[in-house]
Amino acid sequence: MTREPLFELKNGPFFRRTLVLMLPVVLQQLITIGINFMDNLMIGTFGETPIAAAAFGNQIYSLFQFLCMGLGSGAVVMSSQFWGRRDADAMRTTAAMALRVTAAVCAVFTVLGVGWPGVILRAFTDDAAVIAAGAPYMRLIGTTFLLAGLSSTATYLMRSVGRVNIPLIGSAIAFALNLFFNWVFIFGRLGAPRLELVGAAVGTVIARAFEFLFVCGYFLTREDRFAFRPKHLTLPGGALRREYARYSVPVTASDLLLGLSLALTSVIYGHISAGISAAVSIANSFIQLITVLNAGMSGASAIVIGNTVGEGDIPLARRQGNTYLLLSFLFGLAIIAPLMALEGPYTRLYAISADTAAIVHSVMLCNYFMLPFQTFAYVISKGVLRGGGDSRFLLIADSSCVWFISLPLGALAAFRWGMSPFWVYFFLRLQFPLKGLVCFARYKTGRWIQQIRAS
């Protein structure tokens, strides 16, 4: 009797399919993070207050992106399985529900961001200079929420059926537009006014508007796997409403709670000092820029496993999951050395004090230790288990590790125990090894594989 293999390490088509899905997502993630990175880099030439103001504004936008990720990923859980069994009607109905919910939720974010930017920023910091600098920036960024949300959901829907190139092209052009208009409006080039921090927001508005027209325009007029057109936006959910609520609501809540936890970490840093906020923003931008393969692998694994579960091949889904988890941990180990080599040249790009540079180095040391656990936790939670349809468990795992352990310990380290920035950062990142252990225990039971019914 031949023993069934545990991994897909010798399966060439599996790796080719993974790379086809993964590389465009990685490039798109690089572009998205590159926009924030270039904003930080250009704004960083004006000192630490603009950096901190942009960091808090970007934290709010990051929270919004986590919400969009949840809305889009909830639809991916369903549409990837429906694509696996080629149920076009269920796919279109899922897309209609996802786009309607996204439009409603993002409209609320737009109203809050445009109407009360100063109030939102005060939740993150009590530094009057930072709030004054950040409010106009936040107001302009708020105008992009609805457009970015719809673009994000359309992107996730196309990814679920392997249509990854169109969102990548849209993001690449948007990045070029953002970079050009940042240069024009931040520094006052080509006769434009010098707007500094506000100029970065102007560039973002232009880029997001283009991306919306490009991505959503294609999805609604040209995309042929969903064959979704404007008339389908009013499709009733019917029997799929319950399944959509069952899978999409926990995924959205999980990602929103994760985004809120990251926003609260900024609150903790912001109430310590602007220097620490700037240092953490600089370090996090660096980590995100180098480790985007993590997001790419999780996105690819969710789609591949979702398609496989939809086809009904459960043993293959388990082998694929084993392979993705092994690769994620090995990648986390392999990326540490390049990060260490690039840290010094990267930090010197910023006009920051020696004390702030020292904090950047201390939190980077923490990141080096956490990276293998972070990549593993991200791929098992946002990729493997999510692709298998185990959304309700993930809501529990995400919220318990972050809200009941990591955040309280970080707050105590900062405000009660008076510990150094390294230990504050360490406790706030402790969620990753904890989440990895909890999710792996669930993975071993096999109960994470849940097939979605279309009727």
C-alpha positions, 0 to 999 in steps of 0.5 A, a space after each residue: 500500500 502506497 503512503 499518500 504524500 504530505 506535500 505537493 513539493 514535486 507537483 510542477 503544475 501546482 507551483 506554476 499555478 501558485 506563481 501565476 496567482 502569486 506574482 501579480 498579487 505580490 507586484 500589486 502589493 509592492 505598488 500599494 505599499 510603494 505608494 505609502 513608502 514614497 509618501 513617507 520618504 518625500 514627506 520625511 524630508 520635512 521632519 518628524 511632525 509631518 511623518 507622524 501626521 502622515 503615519 496617523 492618517 495612513 493608519 486610518 487608511 490602513 484600517 479602512 484597507 483591512 475592512 476592504 480586505 475583509 469585504 473582498 476576502 469574504 467574497 473570495 471564500 465563496 466565489 473561489 469555491 463556486 469557480 471550482 465547480 463553475 457555478 456562474 450564477 452563484 458567482 454573479 450573485 456573490 459579486 452583486 452582494 459584495 459590491 452593494 455591501 462595500 458601497 454602503 460601508 465605504 460611504 460611511 467611512 467617506 463621511 467620517 473621513 471628510 467631515 471629522 478628520 480632526 476628531 479622528 486624529 485626536 483618538 490617535 494622538 494629543 499632539 496639537 501640531 500633528 493634528 493640525 498638520 494631519 487634518 487637511 491630509 485626512 480630509 482629502 484621503 477620505 474622499 477616496 474611500 468609496 472609490 478604493 473600496 469598490 476597486 478593492 472588492 472588484 480586484 478580489 473577485 477577479 483574483 478568485 477566478 485567476 484574473 490577476 493581471 488587470 488589477 496589477 496594470 491598474 495599480 501600476 499606472 496608479 502608482 506612476 500617477 501617484 509618484 508624479 503628482 506627489 513630486 509635483 504637489 509636495 515640492 511645488 514643481 511645474 508651477 504647482 503650489 508647494 503643498 507638502 503633506 497635503 500634496 501627498 494627499 492630492 497625489 493619492 486622490 488622483 491615483 485612486 480615482 484612476 484605479 477605480 475607473 480602470 479596475 471597476 470599468 473592466 470588471 463591469 464591461 469586459 471581464 468574462 469569467 464572472 460576466 458581471 455587468 451593471 444590470 447584475 448589481 441588483 441581483 437578489 441574494 436569495 438562498 445565498 444571503 445566508 451563506 454570504 452572511 455565514 462566511 463573509 461577515 466573520 471574515 470582514 469582522 476578523 479583518 476589521 478587528 485586526 485593523 482596529 488593533 493596529 490602529 490602537 497600536 498607533 494610539 499607544 505609540 502616539 501617546 508616548 511620543 511623536 518620535 516613537 510614532 515616526 520610528 515605528 512608521 519607518 520600521 513598518 514601512 520597511 518590513 512591509 516593503 520587503 515581505 510582500 511575498 507573504 501577502 501574495 502567498 496567502 492570497 494565492 493559497 486561499 484561491 487555490 485551496 478554495 478552488 480545490 475544496 469547491 472541486 471536492 478533492 479534500 485530500 489534495 486540499 490538505 496536501 496543498 495546505 501543508 505545502 503552503 505552511 512549510 513554505 511560509 515559515 521557510 520564507 520568514 527565516 530566509 528574509 531576515 538576512 537581507 533585512 539586516 543588510 538593508 536596514 542601515 542604508 534605509 534608515 539613513 534616507 530619513 531626516 530623523 534624530 539619533 534617538 529616533 534612529 535608535 528606536 527604529 533599530 530596536 523595533 527592527 531587532 524585534 521584527 527579525 525575531 518575529 518574521 518566521 512566526 508572522 509569515 506563518 500566521 498570516 498564511 495559515 489564517 488569511 490563506 489556508 484556513 480562509 480558503 477552506 471556508 473556516 471563517 468563524 473560527 478565524 474570527 475567534 482566533 484573531 480577536 482572542 490573540 490580539 484583543 485579550 493578550 497582545 494589546 493589553 500587554 502592550 498597553 501595560 508595557 507602555 503606560 504601567 510598566 514604563 518599558 522601552 520601545 523594544 518591549 512595547 513593540 514586542 508585546 504588540 507583535 506577540 499576536 503572531 506566534 500566538 495566532 500561528 499556534 492556535 490556527 495550527 492546532 485547528 488545522 491539524 483537526 481537519 475541521 477547517 475544510 467546509 464546502 459552501 452550498 449554492 442553494 
